[in-house]
Amino acid sequence: MSDQIRIEEVDSVSAPPKARVESAESTPETMGEKLERKKDYLEGFLSQKPAPVAAEGDEALQEAVIAALKEIYDPEIPVNIYDLGLIYGVEINGGHALVTMTLTTPHCPVAESMPGEVELRVGSVPGIGDAEVALVWDPPWGPDKMTDEARLELGML
């Protein structure tokens, strides 16, 4: 067995064949027809309404919003923001969600980004048409606001 590498030099390499999509029609489509077809597709896409949420009532939506909040974790503490006690309230009124929250401190490194992330996550819950986040500092957050699960996770129980 030889430990030599064999090198082959070539002058040129032919380009690989390109994929082609053949039209099913015998006459090619004009640019105007293509544009019109694209407009029809876009209008159909924009006219679609969001799928109705399977859950009924504001209580079910509130549970779905809380589940979404439990997927957001504090970057410095390995606990979700709901169990950490940063969420003071979740109010649902006909598809409008109002989340009242705080942060561990006003100087928290995510003070600018966390409320926006909460708003995006809550707004993405099916059935929520509008999400609003109210950031409050009174009452101030303290470890007493954490759930028992969060305390257990952090070794405080």
ABEGO torsion letter per residue (X at the ends): XBABBBBBBBABBBBBBBBBBBBABABBBBAAAAAAAAAAAAAAAAABBBBBBABBEAAAAAAAAAAAAAABBBAABBBBAAAAGABABBBBBGGBBBBBBBBABAABAAAAAAAAAAAAAAAABBGBABBBBBBBAOBBBBAAABBAAAAAAAGAX
